[in-house]
Amino acid sequence: MNKIILLLMTLMFASSCLQQETKEVGKEGIFSGIFSHGNFSDAISFQVKKDSTEWKVFFTSLEQNAFQIPARNIIVHADSINFILQSDRYTYSFKNQWIDKYTKLSGVLQVDTLQVAYILENETTTEEENIKSEEIIFQSNGLNMGGTIRIPAKPNNKAIVFLTSSGGGDRCGSRAEAIYFANKGYVTFHYDKRGTGASEGNWQTATMEELLSDDINIITHFSEQTGIPLSKIGIKGSSQGATKVPYILNELEELKYGIAVSCPGSTLLESDLNAWKNNNSDIPEEGVELQRKVFRDIAGDLNRIELEKSIALEKSKPWFQNIWIPNLDEVQVDPKLLYSPIPYFKETKQPILVIQGTLDEIIPEKSHELISNALEEAGNENYEIVELKDANHSMYLVGQADFPYWAKLHDDYLRTIEDWINKTSIKTNF
């Protein structure tokens, strides 16, 4: 009799554990939907999962270029799950309840004094799950370079390569766009510039010619590895990456098209100087000219003695304290500042889309006009210039938002690129 009771208790315990495990698994998944408040809306998702010891939540918003951001302070009790996300400025507190047999999350986000309700649905498959990601290492100029190829479940046999930009950012900066266009059927490729992420080398000491050589080697390698010919590949770059677009199109004439976003119609030096001017609008022209000389010294375009004479002449001026002057004995000469895309736009024949935001705080205001003039000189009949109202240099929407706590891409940005590619494909039988 005791053996029978023990067996029944064991079975009941096992059944209870199985039910609990099934219930826990039912809570897991990727919950997606539209978060909206007033004139603000954004597609967001939470990946909720449990490992052997704890619950984990990851936040994704492609329009914020946020992918799998881990949440903190996760508390799960019965049918509720609460957690926070932390930015440099704000704490985002999420309080959620599983509803409808764990198929939905009903939640409230509190940030600052504002509370916004939302409902997200558990997706059986997500767009990201329909994309195969392949991490690759390849050689360029004797250096190992790392990148990610994203292959959609139903590829259209066309590809987009995202060029690297300035500074020390790695491939993460173009991840959202790579995923977006992979969801549209394109095989996409983005990679780490030398000296960032998984790539060897030093981007600071590299010349522009060396960085451009890396880009060309990488595009060629991508074409060979995937079997997608150059004639089915377009390239896209932003900021400094945009300045490389015409050069690469001229070197790889089989490439189908180029997309240049926030591209200066000047040298990189003048673009940097314009950004400085916008942050120091009260500085007179003589102060701007002194700052230009500092940048020219860094670029190796000005004699050090001449710069020191100018500094000595102007240092008593009231605005002098606002001039940025590094330790001149430690300056690393960077000739990349003298690079300009305009000469290469004057030779480009392939279709080009140029996008500039009306509130770009970095590049000279009339850049798109100078680029247009250069393309006209090239006899290019397949280019388009688009100005996005209230977009900044990073293509984020600037203006009065009812939910000002998240920055997101301009609503028309990705759509403009997608529509132009489709239109160009029809026009050129791509």
C-alpha positions as CSV (number, residue, x, y, z in Angstrom):
1,M,0.0,0.0,0.0
2,N,2.8,2.4,0.9
3,K,4.5,1.7,-2.5
4,I,1.3,2.6,-4.3
5,I,1.0,5.9,-2.4
6,L,4.6,6.7,-3.1
7,L,4.2,6.0,-6.8
8,L,1.0,8.2,-7.0
9,M,2.9,11.0,-5.2
10,T,5.8,10.7,-7.6
11,L,3.5,10.8,-10.6
12,M,1.6,13.8,-9.2
13,F,4.9,15.6,-8.6
14,A,6.2,14.8,-12.1
15,S,2.9,16.0,-13.6
16,S,3.1,19.2,-11.6
17,C,6.6,19.8,-12.8
18,L,5.6,19.2,-16.4
19,Q,2.7,21.6,-16.1
20,Q,4.9,24.2,-14.6
21,E,7.5,23.7,-17.3
22,T,4.9,23.9,-20.0
23,K,3.5,27.1,-18.4
24,E,6.9,28.7,-18.2
25,V,7.6,27.8,-21.9
26,G,4.2,29.3,-22.8
27,K,5.4,32.6,-21.4
28,E,8.4,32.7,-23.7
29,G,8.5,34.1,-27.2
30,I,8.9,37.3,-29.2
31,F,6.2,39.8,-28.5
32,S,5.8,42.4,-31.2
33,G,3.5,45.3,-32.0
34,I,3.2,49.1,-32.5
35,F,4.0,51.4,-29.6
36,S,2.2,54.7,-30.1
37,H,1.5,57.9,-28.3
38,G,0.0,60.9,-30.0
39,N,2.0,61.7,-33.2
40,F,4.7,59.1,-32.2
41,S,4.7,55.4,-33.3
42,D,7.3,52.7,-33.5
43,A,7.4,49.0,-34.1
44,I,9.0,47.3,-31.1
45,S,9.5,43.8,-29.8
46,F,10.5,42.0,-26.6
47,Q,12.1,38.6,-26.8
48,V,11.3,36.9,-23.5
49,K,13.1,33.7,-22.6
50,K,14.2,31.7,-19.6
51,D,17.4,29.8,-19.2
52,S,18.2,27.3,-16.5
53,T,18.5,30.0,-13.8
54,E,16.8,33.3,-14.8
55,W,14.5,35.2,-17.1
56,K,15.9,37.4,-19.8
57,V,14.3,40.1,-22.0
58,F,15.7,41.7,-25.1
59,F,14.4,44.9,-26.7
60,T,14.4,45.5,-30.4
61,S,13.4,48.5,-32.5
62,L,14.9,48.7,-36.0
63,E,13.8,52.3,-36.4
64,Q,15.8,53.2,-33.3
65,N,18.7,51.0,-34.5
66,A,18.2,49.1,-31.3
67,F,18.7,45.3,-31.6
68,Q,18.5,42.8,-28.8
69,I,19.1,45.3,-26.0
70,P,19.1,43.4,-22.7
71,A,16.7,44.6,-20.0
72,R,17.6,44.9,-16.4
73,N,15.9,44.2,-13.0
74,I,13.6,41.5,-14.5
75,I,10.9,40.4,-12.0
76,V,8.4,37.6,-13.0
77,H,5.6,36.8,-10.6
78,A,2.6,34.7,-11.6
79,D,1.4,36.2,-14.9
80,S,3.3,39.5,-14.7
81,I,6.8,40.4,-15.9
82,N,8.4,43.8,-15.1
83,F,11.8,45.1,-16.2
84,I,13.6,48.3,-17.1
85,L,15.8,49.7,-19.9
86,Q,18.3,52.4,-19.1
87,S,19.7,55.1,-21.5
88,D,22.1,57.9,-20.8
89,R,19.2,60.2,-19.9
90,Y,16.2,58.1,-19.0
91,T,15.0,55.0,-17.2
92,Y,12.2,53.1,-19.0
93,S,10.1,51.1,-16.6
94,F,7.9,48.4,-18.2
95,K,5.2,46.6,-16.3
96,N,3.5,43.8,-18.3
97,Q,0.9,41.1,-17.9
98,W,0.5,38.0,-20.0
99,I,-3.0,37.7,-21.3
100,D,-5.1,35.5,-23.6
101,K,-3.3,32.3,-22.7
102,Y,0.2,33.9,-23.0
103,T,-0.4,35.0,-26.6
104,K,-0.1,38.7,-25.7
105,L,1.6,41.1,-23.4
106,S,-0.4,43.9,-22.0
107,G,1.9,46.6,-20.7
108,V,2.5,50.1,-19.5
109,L,5.8,52.0,-20.1
110,Q,6.6,54.7,-17.6
111,V,9.4,57.2,-18.4
112,D,9.8,60.5,-16.6
113,T,6.2,61.4,-15.6
114,L,4.5,59.9,-18.7
115,Q,2.8,56.5,-18.8
116,V,1.8,54.8,-22.1
117,A,-0.1,51.6,-22.5
118,Y,0.5,49.0,-25.3
119,I,-0.3,45.5,-26.3
120,L,2.2,43.2,-28.0
121,E,1.4,39.8,-29.7
122,N,3.5,36.7,-29.4
123,E,4.7,36.0,-33.0
124,T,5.1,32.4,-34.0
125,T,7.8,33.5,-36.5
126,T,9.4,36.8,-36.8
127,E,11.0,38.7,-39.6
128,E,14.4,38.2,-38.0
129,E,13.8,34.4,-37.8
130,N,13.2,34.3,-41.5
131,I,16.7,35.7,-42.1
132,K,19.8,33.5,-42.0
133,S,22.8,35.4,-40.6
134,E,26.3,34.3,-41.6
135,E,29.4,35.7,-39.8
136,I,32.4,35.7,-42.1
137,I,36.1,36.5,-41.9
138,F,38.0,37.5,-45.1
139,Q,41.2,39.1,-46.1
140,S,41.9,42.7,-47.3
141,N,45.4,44.1,-47.7
142,G,46.8,41.4,-45.4
143,L,44.2,42.1,-42.7
144,N,41.4,39.9,-41.4
145,M,38.1,41.6,-41.8
146,G,34.8,40.6,-40.2
147,G,31.3,41.0,-41.5
148,T,27.7,39.7,-41.6
149,I,25.8,38.4,-44.6
150,R,22.1,38.3,-44.1
151,I,20.1,36.0,-46.4
152,P,16.3,36.1,-46.5
153,A,14.2,33.0,-46.7
154,K,13.0,34.1,-50.2
155,P,15.9,36.1,-51.7
156,N,15.3,38.2,-54.8
157,N,18.8,37.4,-56.1
158,K,19.8,41.1,-55.5
159,A,22.1,42.5,-52.9
160,I,22.9,45.7,-51.0
161,V,26.3,46.3,-49.4
162,F,26.5,48.9,-46.6
163,L,29.8,50.9,-46.5
164,T,31.6,51.9,-43.4
165,S,31.6,55.5,-42.2
166,S,33.8,57.7,-40.0
167,G,35.0,57.2,-36.5
168,G,35.4,53.9,-34.6
169,G,31.9,52.5,-35.0
170,D,31.6,48.9,-36.2
171,R,29.0,47.1,-38.3
172,C,26.3,47.7,-35.7
173,G,25.7,51.1,-37.1
174,S,24.2,49.6,-40.2
175,R,22.5,46.6,-38.7
176,A,19.0,47.9,-38.6
177,E,19.1,48.8,-42.4
178,A,20.7,45.5,-43.2
179,I,17.9,43.6,-41.4
180,Y,15.2,45.9,-43.0
181,F,16.3,45.2,-46.5
182,A,16.9,41.5,-45.9
183,N,13.2,41.4,-44.9
184,K,12.5,42.9,-48.3
185,G,14.2,40.0,-50.1
186,Y,17.8,41.5,-50.5
187,V,20.9,39.6,-49.5
188,T,22.7,42.3,-47.4
189,F,26.2,42.6,-46.2
190,H,27.7,44.9,-43.6
191,Y,31.2,44.7,-42.1
192,D,33.6,46.2,-39.6
193,K,36.0,48.8,-40.8
194,R,39.7,48.0,-40.2
195,G,40.5,48.4,-36.5
196,T,36.8,48.0,-35.3
197,G,34.8,45.0,-34.2
198,A,36.3,41.8,-35.6
199,S,38.5,43.6,-38.2
200,E,42.3,44.0,-37.8
201,G,44.2,47.2,-38.5
202,N,44.0,50.8,-37.5
203,W,41.4,53.1,-39.1
204,Q,43.0,56.2,-37.6
205,T,46.3,55.8,-39.3
206,A,44.8,54.4,-42.5
207,T,44.7,56.6,-45.5
208,M,41.4,57.2,-47.4
209,E,42.9,55.2,-50.3
210,E,43.5,52.2,-48.0
211,L,40.0,52.4,-46.6
212,L,38.6,52.6,-50.1
213,S,40.7,49.6,-51.1
214,D,39.2,47.7,-48.2
215,D,35.7,48.5,-49.4
216,I,36.4,47.4,-53.0
217,N,38.1,44.1,-51.8
218,I,35.2,43.5,-49.5
219,I,32.5,44.0,-52.1
220,T,34.4,41.8,-54.6
221,H,34.8,39.1,-51.9
222,F,31.1,39.3,-51.1
223,S,30.1,38.9,-54.7
224,E,32.4,35.9,-55.2
225,Q,31.2,34.2,-51.9
226,T,27.5,34.6,-52.6
227,G,27.6,34.1,-56.4
228,I,25.7,37.4,-56.8
229,P,27.3,39.3,-59.7
230,L,28.3,43.0,-59.3
231,S,25.6,43.9,-61.7
232,K,23.0,42.8,-59.1
233,I,24.6,44.7,-56.2
234,G,24.0,48.2,-55.0
235,I,26.0,50.1,-52.4
236,K,24.8,52.5,-49.7
237,G,26.8,54.8,-47.5
238,S,26.1,57.5,-45.0
239,S,28.2,60.6,-44.1
240,Q,31.9,59.6,-44.8
241,G,30.6,56.4,-46.1
242,A,28.5,58.3,-48.6
243,T,31.6,60.2,-49.9
244,K,33.0,56.8,-50.9
245,V,30.1,55.8,-53.0
246,P,31.1,57.6,-56.3
247,Y,34.7,56.5,-56.0
248,I,33.7,52.9,-55.6
249,L,31.1,53.1,-58.4
250,N,33.8,54.4,-60.7
251,E,36.2,51.7,-59.8
252,L,33.6,48.9,-60.0
253,E,31.7,50.0,-63.0
254,E,29.5,46.8,-63.0
255,L,27.9,47.8,-59.7
256,K,24.2,48.6,-60.3
257,Y,23.6,51.8,-58.2
258,G,24.7,53.9,-55.3
259,I,22.9,55.5,-52.4
260,A,24.6,58.5,-50.7
261,V,23.0,59.7,-47.5
262,S,24.1,62.9,-45.7
263,C,27.0,63.3,-48.1
264,P,29.0,66.5,-47.9
265,G,29.5,68.4,-51.1
266,S,33.0,69.4,-49.9
267,T,36.1,68.0,-48.3
268,L,35.7,66.2,-45.0
269,L,37.6,69.1,-43.4
270,E,35.0,71.6,-44.5
271,S,32.2,69.3,-43.3
272,D,33.8,69.0,-39.9
273,L,34.3,72.8,-39.8
274,N,30.7,73.3,-40.7
275,A,29.6,71.1,-37.8
276,W,31.9,73.1,-35.5
277,K,30.4,76.4,-36.8
278,N,26.9,75.1,-36.1
279,N,27.9,74.4,-32.5
280,N,29.6,77.8,-32.1
281,S,27.3,80.1,-34.0
282,D,28.4,83.2,-32.1
283,I,32.0,83.0,-33.2
284,P,32.9,85.7,-35.8
285,E,34.4,84.8,-39.2
286,E,37.9,85.5,-38.0
287,G,37.5,82.8,-35.3
288,V,36.1,80.4,-37.9
289,E,39.2,81.0,-40.1
290,L,41.5,80.2,-37.1
291,Q,39.6,77.0,-36.5
292,R,40.0,76.1,-40.2
293,K,43.7,76.6,-39.9
294,V,43.7,74.2,-36.9
295,F,41.9,71.6,-39.0
296,R,44.3,72.2,-41.9
297,D,47.3,71.6,-39.6
298,I,45.7,68.3,-38.6
299,A,45.2,67.4,-42.3
300,G,48.9,68.2,-43.0
301,D,47.9,71.1,-45.3
302,L,49.3,73.9,-43.2
303,N,52.8,74.8,-41.9
304,R,52.9,74.4,-38.1
305,I,54.8,77.7,-37.8
306,E,52.0,79.6,-39.7
307,L,49.4,78.1,-37.4
308,E,51.3,79.1,-34.2
309,K,51.7,82.7,-35.6
310,S,47.9,82.9,-36.1
311,I,47.2,81.5,-32.6
312,A,49.5,84.1,-31.1
313,L,47.9,86.9,-33.1
314,E,44.3,85.9,-32.0
315,K,44.7,84.6,-28.5
316,S,43.7,87.9,-26.9
317,K,40.3,87.9,-28.6
318,P,37.2,87.3,-26.4
319,W,36.1,84.4,-28.6
320,F,39.5,82.6,-28.6
321,Q,38.6,80.3,-25.6
322,N,36.0,78.6,-27.8
323,I,38.5,77.6,-30.4
324,W,39.3,73.9,-30.3
325,I,43.1,73.5,-30.3
326,P,44.6,70.1,-29.5
327,N,48.0,69.6,-28.1
328,L,50.0,70.4,-31.3
329,D,52.9,68.2,-30.2
330,E,50.6,65.2,-30.1
331,V,48.6,65.8,-33.3
332,Q,48.4,62.8,-35.6
333,V,48.3,64.0,-39.2
334,D,45.1,62.8,-41.0
335,P,45.1,63.5,-44.7
336,K,41.6,61.9,-45.0
337,L,40.3,65.4,-44.1
338,L,41.3,66.6,-47.5
339,Y,39.2,64.0,-49.4
340,S,36.2,65.3,-51.4
341,P,33.7,63.2,-53.3
342,I,32.9,65.9,-55.8
343,P,35.6,65.0,-58.4
344,Y,34.3,61.4,-58.4
345,F,30.6,62.4,-58.7
346,K,31.7,64.2,-61.9
347,E,32.6,60.9,-63.4
348,T,29.8,58.7,-62.1
349,K,27.4,57.1,-64.6
350,Q,25.4,54.6,-62.6
351,P,22.1,55.5,-61.0
352,I,22.5,57.4,-57.7
353,L,20.1,58.5,-55.0
354,V,21.3,61.4,-52.8
355,I,19.4,62.0,-49.5
356,Q,19.9,65.0,-47.3
357,G,18.0,66.1,-44.2
358,T,16.9,69.7,-44.0
359,L,18.1,69.8,-40.4
360,D,21.5,68.2,-41.0
361,E,23.8,69.8,-38.4
362,I,27.0,68.4,-39.9
363,I,27.4,68.8,-43.7
364,P,27.3,72.2,-45.6
365,E,23.7,73.2,-46.3
366,K,24.0,73.3,-50.1
367,S,25.8,70.0,-50.4
368,H,23.0,68.3,-52.4
369,E,23.1,71.1,-55.0
370,L,26.9,70.8,-55.4
371,I,26.5,67.0,-55.9
372,S,23.7,67.6,-58.4
373,N,25.9,70.0,-60.4
374,A,28.7,67.4,-60.4
375,L,26.4,64.6,-61.6
376,E,25.1,66.9,-64.3
377,E,28.7,67.5,-65.4
378,A,29.1,63.7,-65.6
379,G,26.1,63.5,-67.9
380,N,24.4,61.2,-65.4
381,E,20.7,61.0,-66.3
382,N,19.7,58.5,-63.6
383,Y,20.1,60.4,-60.3
384,E,17.7,61.7,-57.8
385,I,18.1,64.3,-55.0
386,V,15.7,63.9,-52.0
387,E,15.5,66.4,-49.1
388,L,13.8,64.9,-46.1
389,K,12.1,67.6,-44.0
390,D,13.1,67.8,-40.4
391,A,15.7,64.9,-40.7
392,N,19.1,65.4,-39.1
393,H,22.5,64.1,-40.2
394,S,21.7,60.6,-38.8
395,M,18.3,60.6,-40.6
396,Y,16.5,60.8,-37.3
397,L,13.3,62.9,-37.1
398,V,13.8,66.2,-35.4
399,G,10.8,68.2,-34.1
400,Q,8.0,68.2,-31.6
401,A,7.1,64.6,-30.7
402,D,4.4,63.7,-28.2
403,F,6.8,61.0,-27.0
404,P,10.2,62.7,-27.0
405,Y,12.0,60.0,-25.1
406,W,12.9,57.8,-28.1
407,A,14.7,59.0,-31.2
408,K,13.7,57.2,-34.3
409,L,14.4,57.3,-38.0
410,H,12.5,59.7,-40.2
411,D,9.3,58.0,-41.3
412,D,10.1,58.5,-45.0
413,Y,13.7,57.5,-44.9
414,L,13.8,53.8,-45.5
415,R,10.6,54.0,-47.6
416,T,12.3,56.6,-49.9
417,I,15.3,54.2,-50.4
418,E,13.1,51.2,-51.0
419,D,10.8,53.0,-53.5
420,W,13.8,54.5,-55.4
421,I,15.4,51.0,-55.7
422,N,12.2,49.6,-57.0
423,K,11.7,52.4,-59.5
424,T,15.3,52.2,-60.6
425,S,15.0,48.4,-61.0
426,I,12.1,48.8,-63.4
427,K,13.7,51.6,-65.3
428,T,17.1,49.8,-65.8
429,N,15.7,46.2,-66.0
430,F,17.5,45.4,-62.8
